[in-house]
Amino acid sequence: MSEPLLEVNGLSKSFDGVVAVENVSFSLHPSETLGIVGESGSGKTTLARCILRAIDPDEGSVLFNGNNGWHQLHNMTEKELIPLRQEMQMVFQDPFSSLNPRMTVQEILEEPLIIHGIGTRSLRRESVLDILSRVQLEQDALTRYPHAFSGGQRQRIGIARALILKPKLVVCDESVSALDVSVQAQIINLLEDLQQELGLTYLFVAHDLSVVHHICDRILVMHQGRVVEQGPVETVFTDPREDYTRLLLSAIPSPDPDIPLQPLDRQMLGL
């Protein structure tokens, strides 16, 4: 197996004495998709933000294998992190609030290139057109504003903004949960296609296990800030070891409308 792209060791984070993430460790390999799952409040988004240093962890280490070798993200200053931001990007949950309503799509997509001082004006234009094509949007979208697009189209713009810097690691934070089911499928297929084309590595944060089952190679199950189970996606889905994992899996509806949903009871499981 190839050398890991990301190694997280003993990561912890508390807010006002309340533990959000507790002693989380895992590794992520190039071109792999790791799902971080759990119900609301389980700590999965806090974990993702600590990894990217959007917030600072209290304890633990985050090692990133970037273009120039290994970096200890947890020890780096904000100034030192700026060049690495190109290699680590995030796709957010709400495709509307994450886009500046006063900027055109051209301006939204070009802004990361300008911030990082990448390319001339003409080269930036070429990069914008290329990534717009990759997320399957027409060129006439460039002069329009976010409110003129559907939710799925806005998420495509958010994905394009994340990918225009050619990152190695992309964190998808509930990036399809705000979309209709049919649109979810389109965005998931797009993410898979882009991963194949660009060699991307995904950290996929979600609470919808049916989506995770489709897109992820491995999953990490979180409960009350701790990892309670992790492993290959098929192994965890077919033979879960922990009661909490079984509880989550029992809440996945069947595609057959005649099969009733029968989620497990928390009290019966002692949770």
N, C-alpha and C positions, 0 to 999 in steps of 0.2 A: 504494500500500500504506500502511496505517496506521502511525503511529509505533510503534517497538518498545516492548514492555513491559519487556524485560530485555536488557541489553547486557553481555557478558562479554569482557574484553580482557586477553590475556596472563596468564591466571591460572595460578599455579604453587604447588605444595605438596610439601614433603619431610618425611619422618619419619626422624630419626636418620641423615641423609645419603642415604636412599633416596628417589628421586624417585617420587612418587605421581601428580602432575599436572604437566604441563610445557607452559607457554605456550599455554593453551587460549583460543580466542576464538570467539564466536558471538553471534547476536542471536535473540531470540524475540519473536514478534508476538502481540497479543491474539487469543484463541480458537484459537490454533495448538497442535498437539501435536508436540513435538520429542522424538524418541527418542534416548537416549544408550546405545549398545550396545558390547559387548565382553565378552571372557571374564572370569572371576574374576581380580582383581588388575590389571585394565586401568586402574583409577583412576576409574571412572564414579561410584561412590558417594562417594568423596572429593571429586570435583568438585561433586556436588550439595550436599554438606554445606558446602563452602566458599562456594558461592553463597548459601546461606541463613545463613551465618555461624554454623553449628553448630560449625565449627572455623574458625580464622583462616587465610587464605591467606598464603603468604610474599611473593608478588608479584602484581601485576596489579590490575585494577579490576572491580567489579561495580556496574552502574548499574541501578536499578529505578525504573520510571515508575509511582509510586503515586498514590493519590487526591489527594495534595497536590503533585504534580509529581515531578521526578527526585530520587533520593537516591543518594548514593555509599555503598553498604553497607559497602564495605571500610574506610572511614574512620570509621564511626559507632561510638560506645560502645554497650555493652550496654543502658544506660538509654535511649539515643536509638533503639535498634532495637525496643524493646518495642511502641510503637504500630504499627510496620510488621509485627510478627509476625501481626497480624490479617489482613494482605493476602497473606502468604506462609505456606503450610502444607504439611505433609508427610504422606503416607500410607506407613506403614512395611511392611517385608517380612513380618514375623511378626505376624499379627493377635492372637495370644495374649499374647506377651511385651510387646507395646506397650500393652496395656490393664491397668489396675490391678485385680487379682483381688478386691480388698476393696471395690471400689466397684460400685454398681449402674449400669446403663446410664444411668439418669436423672442420677446424679452424674457419670459420665464425660462426658456430653454437656454438662452445665451448667457444669462446671468451667472451660472456657475463657472463658465469658461472665462468670463471677464474677471470674476473674483480671484480666480487662480492664475490669471495672466496667460491664458492658453490661446495661441493662434492670433492671426491677423483677423480683421473684420471679415474678409472674404472666406478665410478658412473656417471661422466660426459659423458662418452661414452654411457652408458645406456640411459641417458637423450637425447643425440643427436639422437640415433637410434629410440627412442620413438617418438620424435617430427617429425623426418623425415618420419616415417610411417604415422603419423597423417595428414601430408600435402600431402600424397600419392606420395612420391618419393622413388625410390629403393635405397637399401643400397650402391650400387656401385657408387652413386652420391657423396659419401663422399670424394673420392680421386680426384674429378674433380674440375675445376675452373669455375667461373661464365660464361666466354665466351662460354663454351661448352653446354650451356642450352638455350632453347627458352625463350622468354619474359615471358610466363606464368609459366614456370618452375622456372625462376629466382624470380618471385614474390612469388612462393611457398616457396622458400628459405628465402626470406625476411620475410614472415609470420612466418616461423619456428623460425627464429632468434628472432622475437618479442615475441613469445610465450614460448620459452624455459625457461624463468625466471618465468613462471606461473603468469602473471600479472592479475589484476582484470579489469583494464581499457586499451583498445587498441584504439588508434587514427589511423584511416585509412585516410590518406591524399591523396585524388584522387588516391587511390590505384589500380583502374582498368582502369583509363582513358587512359593509354598508351598502352592498350592491344586491340587486335582484339575483335570484338563483341562476337564471339563464345568462345574465351578464357575468356572474361569478365564473361560470364555466369558460366563457370567452377569455377572461383575464387570466385564469389559471393556465389555459392552453397557451396564451401569449407568453406568460412567464416561463413555461417549459420550453417553448420554441427559442426564446431569447437565451435561455441557459445553454441550449445546444449550440446556438450560433456564436455566442460570445464567451463560453466557458465560465459562466457565472457560478458563484457559490451563494446559496440562500440560507439565511436564518429566518424561518417562517413561523411567526408568532400567531397563534390562532386559538379559538375555543371550539371551532367547528371541526370535529374529528373526521367527518366524512371528507372534508376538503383536504385535511392533513393526510388521510389515507391515500388520497389520489396523487398528491404532489411530492410527498416526502420520502426520503430513503430511511431515515431514522427519526425517532421521536423521543422527546424528553418530557415527562409528565411532572408538572409542578402542583403542589398543594401547600397552602399557607407558607409560601416562600421557599420551600424545600423541594428538591428533586426526589420523588418517591419511586420513579421507575424510568428506565431508559433502555433503548435497544432498537434493533431493526423494526421497521414499521409493521411488517407482516407478523413478526414474532409477538410484538406487544398486542396487536389486534386479535390474533388467534389464540394466544395463550398468556393473558395478562397475569402477573404475579401478585399485584396489589389490589386490595378492595377498592381503593379510590379510582384506580384505572378501570376496573370493572363497572363502577358507578358511572363514569363518564361514557364508557362504551354502550351501556344500556340505554342511554338517552339519545342514541343515534336513531332517527326514524328509518323504517324500512321503505325502499322505493315502491313496495307493493302496498297500496292504500288499504287493502283488506287485512293487513297484519297490524294489530293495535300496538301502540307504543307502551312498553312495560318497563319503565325505568326502575332500577333498584332503589330500595329505601335506605337512606343514610343511617337511620337508627339501627336497622337490622345489621348494617355493616360496622356499627360502632364508630361512625365518623361524626 
